[in-house]
Amino acid sequence: MNRLIPLCLVLLPHFGLAQTDTLRLSLDECIAMARRQSVDAAVALGELRSAYWQWRSYRADQLPEVSLSATTPSYNKCYSSYQQADGGMSFVRNDYLGLSGSLYVTQKLWPTGGTLSLESSLDYLHQSGNIGSGNQLMSLPVAVTLTQPLFGVNHQKWNRRIEPLRYREAQARFLTETEQVAMQAISLYFGLLLAGEQVNIARQNLQTAEKLYEVAQAKRRMGTISENDVLQLRLDMLTARSALTNSESTRQARQFALRSFLDVEADIEPTVPEEIPQLHLVYDEVLSHALLNNAQATTMRRRQMEADYAVASARANRQSVNLYAQVGYTGTGENMGAAYRHLLSNEVVQVGVTIPLLDWGKRKGQRKMAESNREIVQGQLRQQAQDFRQNIFILTEQFNNQAQQLSIACEADTIARRRYHTNVETFKIGSISTLELSNAQTAKDEARLGRIQQLYNYWYYYYQLRSIALWDFERGCDLSADVEQLIK
């Protein structure tokens, strides 16, 4: 039996449910339908796609960017203030038409944190109404510009470390939420299964109580049974009728809950999943998969790195030194050809420095606060790591013990049913009391429900470990194989 449904089944179409009144579902089919149709699964997939496009935007930001900047046209006909050589001010009439265009190729340099750009531009100016008016063009065929912060924190390098962790965290969170959808489906499925078993038990108990009451009435007429026993059996019959009514109401409520979760219209008939995988999990292996794949483990690594980043930024905030350098060629002329002949060098070098002389300890306080926050985060992460390991150890032990618990519950169910049937026949011949018969019935009902409960515990523990380790223990493979396919 194929129990572990690949994530790619989320893309399959819905079952055709409108044509049937009752849908018989196995546990595997219920989990597959939940992953495909439930609202929780759709929300998890939407969050993953949002994180994917955020990651794509970050990756695109690291690639060369080509952009075009142009002014077409810029017309100016007005008076402007002009300062003469002797310091006096006057107004002059401007009448010109300007056109400009620039093509840029920009690349971020993550090893240094700077930006390198390649530029080519052309400016056109036409003046009217003045002596020497005419056309003027200025060309910048090529210019290479470097903008580089010195002695500061390299934000690009830190983001290059943090962003991949953030995307891996989103992927792991999606897988965890998908497994949690399976766990919720298991809970609702077994809830309906238990409710159905309670209805069956209540119906069987009512039939048995009615037969035993008839037998008791006949014995009373023969004088072989007391009036108290007859009244007790009638009371048991009334109790059985009440239990049947209550159990049917409970089953309807759980039927509605599962149908709503799976988004189906037909009534669902669950089947008992008798077959289980024979697995024995090793704590160290489960822990290694969880540390590699789990969203919480990735979150802890990201939070530690972000705390270190905050400290590095606070320390680098003591001064700011930026280098701007441009090297290229430029030319001017009255026409296009002249503007690109007799080119001259175009060089610009600037170094900007900002050094705080007196800040009253503001930057020191920011640095100390960042360091204190990092210590707090480190303490929290140590506690979370300890709880994380302890939780995995407990779940692994519970799962390994659950197979034996299930075996015991199955044997107890068989024995309790045989004992009850034997007691019923014994009561008919008058060898046991109604109290002993009632005790046998209670033991039989509890053993049957206990068997279903132990089955539920087994599957719930199994998918809980899958949601933590993000590992398919039956197939021995990673659960993240289908994530990229789901996004696309």
TAJOLIN-V735559 format. One record per helix or strand of 3 or more residues. SS is the DSSP state (@ for helix, = for strand). FROM is the first residue (numbers start at 1). TO is the last residue. Records with the same first field share a line. If there is no record, write none. Layout:
# TAJOLIN-V735559
SS: FROM-TO, FROM-TO
This chain:
# TAJOLIN-V735559
@: 7-11, 27-37, 39-61, 155-222, 227-262, 283-293, 295-316, 336-339, 362-428, 434-469, 479-487
=: 22-25, 65-83, 89-109, 114-127, 135-150, 267-270, 319-333, 344-355
